Amino acid sequence: MAIPTKVITFYSYKGGAGRSSTTLNTLPFLVKTLGASEKRPLLLLDMDLDSAGMTYLLGCDSWFQSNYDVKQFLLGEEKWSENPTNDLAGHALLRHFLPVGDLLGVEKGAVLFLGDNDEMPIDNNQMDGTKEVALKKLKLFCRKNNLPGFVIDSAAGDQYSAVLATACSTEIVCCMRPTMQFRLGTFNYLNRLANNNAENNLILLPTVVPERDVIIDGEYQKKNAISNILKRTEKLLARGLSVYTDFISEEMFGINEVQRFMWKEGVLYKIAQEQELIEDEKKACERYRKLAELIASLGD
């Protein structure tokens, strides 16, 4: 059975959720679950237009500071066709994407990346709702060329590019630290989606979750957070939102904190090919794999 064209956005209500590192580490597993390859690449866009987190993580900042970038894509500065092509590498748009699969531990051409030039400020007079057309056209291009689709590392909150990215997505991975402010902000965002009758598949994903539970004000915080999230989710489900809580349980509560990432982000899938992972890394790596499998299993 063919996997439908995916537009997967990794989103967070506010910065500091580990969204970009979560995107980065889920990518190699998405390559496998979505059947991406050099002939059928998965596309990646950095739409955090103010900070270019993914562009820096992949070490591509210098390249996109002097070449076509995601802002130019959104502004339609290159004319390109969504029709089928036998020459992906020479396509008017895709020729601007960099092959980065080798940085993730997979086939180099299996992931093509369009980064952001963060030295070029956003002109808000140019950024309006018409830019959604570019993403819709890209999705149609992927569908017509039998590509898996594309992944967006989004901006946070209600920034223009975040609204744009999530509006066109088939799946939104809502990254949130398990703290009260992240939970409240994330559910306020989800309630707005419910008010707008959103049809996206929404995956709740606590991130940077401490390994050790603690008692504060007489309550175990992990148990309290799980209960709080599930109760709020029930109300959203009743309003018709498609919300998935596969990562909200005592057995599997989000992505655990990885000590390595406190100092230096990396791709655990690739690191595991070169050295043995320690326990917190193994646990997180397995959860990234399960996240990719959940995303792939959801219908368009």
C-alpha positions in Angstrom: 0.0 0.0 0.0 1.4 3.4 -1.0 2.1 5.9 1.8 0.3 9.1 1.1 2.2 12.4 0.6 3.2 13.8 4.0 3.7 17.3 5.2 5.1 16.9 8.7 5.7 20.0 10.8 7.6 19.9 14.1 6.1 22.7 16.1 6.5 24.2 19.6 4.4 26.8 21.5 7.6 28.5 22.5 11.3 28.3 22.0 13.5 26.0 24.0 11.5 22.8 23.5 14.3 20.9 21.7 12.1 21.0 18.6 15.0 21.2 16.0 17.0 18.4 17.7 13.8 16.3 17.8 13.2 17.0 14.1 16.9 16.2 13.3 16.8 12.9 15.2 13.5 11.7 13.8 14.5 12.3 10.2 16.7 9.2 9.6 13.8 7.0 10.9 11.3 8.9 8.7 13.6 8.1 5.7 13.2 4.4 6.5 9.5 4.4 7.4 8.5 6.5 4.4 10.8 4.7 1.9 12.9 7.7 1.0 15.9 7.3 -1.3 18.0 9.2 -3.7 15.5 8.5 -6.4 12.6 9.3 -4.1 13.9 11.9 -1.6 12.3 13.3 1.5 12.5 17.1 1.5 13.3 19.2 4.5 12.6 22.9 5.0 13.9 25.2 7.8 11.0 27.6 8.4 12.2 29.0 11.7 12.9 32.2 9.8 14.2 34.2 12.8 16.8 31.8 14.1 17.5 29.1 11.4 18.0 26.4 14.0 18.0 23.4 11.5 20.3 25.3 9.1 22.9 25.7 11.9 22.5 22.1 13.2 23.3 20.8 9.7 26.2 23.2 9.3 24.7 24.8 6.2 24.5 28.4 7.4 27.3 29.7 5.2 25.9 28.1 2.1 22.4 29.6 2.5 23.7 33.0 3.4 25.0 33.3 -0.2 22.5 31.1 -2.1 18.8 30.7 -2.7 17.0 30.0 0.6 13.6 29.2 2.0 12.5 32.8 2.2 13.1 33.2 -1.5 11.0 30.0 -2.0 8.1 31.5 -0.1 8.3 34.7 -2.0 8.2 32.9 -5.3 11.6 34.2 -6.6 12.2 31.1 -8.7 9.7 30.0 -11.3 9.2 26.2 -11.2 6.6 23.6 -12.2 4.8 21.1 -10.0 4.5 18.7 -13.0 6.3 15.3 -13.1 10.0 15.4 -14.0 12.6 12.8 -14.8 15.4 15.1 -13.6 14.9 15.9 -9.9 18.5 17.1 -9.6 18.1 19.6 -12.4 14.6 20.7 -11.4 14.3 24.5 -11.2 13.4 24.4 -7.5 15.1 21.2 -6.2 18.4 22.2 -7.6 18.6 24.7 -4.7 18.1 21.9 -2.1 21.3 20.4 -0.6 21.6 16.6 -0.2 22.2 16.1 3.6 21.3 12.4 4.1 24.9 11.5 4.9 24.8 13.9 7.9 21.9 11.8 9.3 23.5 8.4 8.7 21.5 7.5 5.6 21.9 7.7 1.8 23.2 11.2 1.0 20.5 12.0 -1.6 17.6 10.6 0.5 17.1 13.9 2.2 17.2 17.3 0.4 17.4 20.4 2.5 16.3 24.0 1.9 17.8 26.1 4.7 17.3 29.7 5.8 19.6 32.7 5.4 19.2 34.3 8.9 21.3 37.3 7.8 18.4 38.4 5.5 15.7 39.9 7.7 12.1 39.1 7.1 10.1 41.8 5.3 6.7 41.5 6.9 5.2 43.6 4.2 5.9 40.7 1.8 4.9 37.9 4.1 1.2 37.3 3.8 -1.3 34.5 3.5 -0.6 34.0 -0.2 2.7 32.3 0.7 0.7 29.2 1.6 0.4 28.7 -2.2 4.1 27.8 -2.3 3.7 25.0 0.2 0.6 23.6 -1.4 2.3 23.6 -4.7 5.3 21.8 -3.2 3.0 19.1 -1.8 1.4 18.7 -5.2 4.9 18.4 -6.8 5.7 15.6 -4.3 2.5 13.8 -5.0 2.9 14.0 -8.8 6.5 12.8 -8.6 5.7 10.0 -6.0 7.9 11.6 -3.4 7.2 10.9 0.3 6.6 14.6 1.0 8.4 17.2 3.1 9.3 17.9 6.8 9.2 21.4 8.2 11.2 22.6 11.2 8.8 25.4 12.2 9.1 28.6 14.1 7.5 28.8 17.6 4.1 30.2 18.7 2.0 32.3 16.4 4.9 33.6 14.2 3.9 34.0 10.6 5.9 31.0 9.3 4.6 28.8 12.1 1.0 29.5 11.2 1.9 29.0 7.5 3.6 25.6 8.1 1.0 24.1 10.4 -1.9 25.2 8.2 -0.6 23.0 5.3 0.5 20.0 7.4 -0.9 16.5 7.4 0.9 15.9 10.7 1.9 18.3 13.4 4.3 17.1 16.1 3.7 19.4 19.1 6.9 19.4 21.0 6.6 20.6 24.6 8.7 20.4 27.7 6.6 18.8 30.5 6.4 22.1 32.5 3.2 23.9 33.3 3.9 26.8 31.0 4.5 24.6 28.0 1.4 22.5 28.7 -0.8 25.6 29.1 0.6 27.3 26.0 0.4 24.1 23.9 -3.3 23.5 24.8 -4.2 27.1 24.2 -2.8 26.6 20.7 -4.7 23.3 20.2 -7.9 24.9 21.4 -7.5 27.5 18.6 -7.1 24.7 16.1 -10.3 23.2 17.4 -12.1 26.5 17.0 -11.0 26.5 13.4 -12.0 22.9 12.8 -8.5 21.9 11.9 -8.1 18.5 10.2 -4.4 17.8 10.9 -3.2 14.8 12.8 -1.7 16.2 16.0 0.9 14.3 18.0 1.6 15.4 21.6 5.3 14.9 22.3 6.8 15.9 25.7 10.5 16.7 25.1 13.6 16.9 27.3 11.7 14.9 30.0 13.8 14.4 33.2 14.5 10.7 33.9 13.8 11.1 37.6 10.3 11.9 38.9 10.1 14.3 41.8 7.5 15.2 44.5 6.6 18.9 44.5 3.8 20.2 46.7 2.9 16.7 47.6 2.5 15.4 44.0 4.6 13.2 41.8 5.1 15.6 38.8 5.3 13.0 36.1 2.0 11.4 37.1 0.4 14.9 37.5 1.6 16.0 34.0 0.3 12.8 32.4 -3.1 13.1 34.1 -3.3 16.8 33.1 -2.4 16.2 29.5 -4.8 13.3 29.1 -7.8 15.2 30.6 -7.2 18.2 28.4 -6.9 15.9 25.4 -10.3 14.3 26.1 -11.9 17.7 25.7 -10.1 18.2 22.4 -11.1 14.8 21.1 -14.7 15.6 21.9 -14.4 18.7 19.8 -13.3 16.6 16.8 -9.5 17.1 16.8 -7.3 14.2 15.8 -4.9 14.1 18.8 -2.6 11.2 19.4 -1.3 10.5 22.9 1.0 7.5 22.2 3.8 9.3 24.0 1.7 10.2 27.1 1.9 7.3 29.5 3.9 6.0 32.5 5.7 3.5 30.2 6.5 6.0 27.5 6.3 9.7 28.4 7.8 11.7 25.5 11.5 11.9 24.6 13.8 11.6 27.6 16.5 14.1 28.4 19.7 13.3 26.6 22.8 14.6 28.4 24.8 14.8 25.2 22.3 17.4 23.8 22.8 19.7 26.9 26.2 20.5 25.4 26.2 19.4 21.7 23.3 18.3 19.6 23.8 15.4 17.3 22.1 12.6 15.3 21.9 9.6 17.5 21.1 7.3 14.6 24.4 8.3 13.0 26.4 8.3 16.2 25.3 4.7 16.8 27.0 3.7 13.6 30.3 4.9 15.0 30.1 4.1 18.7 27.9 2.5 21.3 25.3 4.8 22.7 24.9 5.2 26.4 21.6 4.3 28.1 19.8 7.7 27.8 20.8 7.9 24.2 19.5 4.4 23.4 16.2 5.2 25.0 15.8 8.4 23.1 16.8 6.8 19.8 14.2 4.1 20.2 11.5 6.8 20.9 12.5 8.7 17.8 12.0 5.5 15.9 8.6 5.0 17.3 7.7 8.6 16.6 8.6 8.1 12.9 6.5 4.9 12.8 3.5 6.6 14.3 3.8 9.5 11.7 4.0 7.0 8.8 1.0 5.1 10.1 -1.3 8.1 10.0 -3.5 8.6 6.9 -3.5 11.7 4.7 
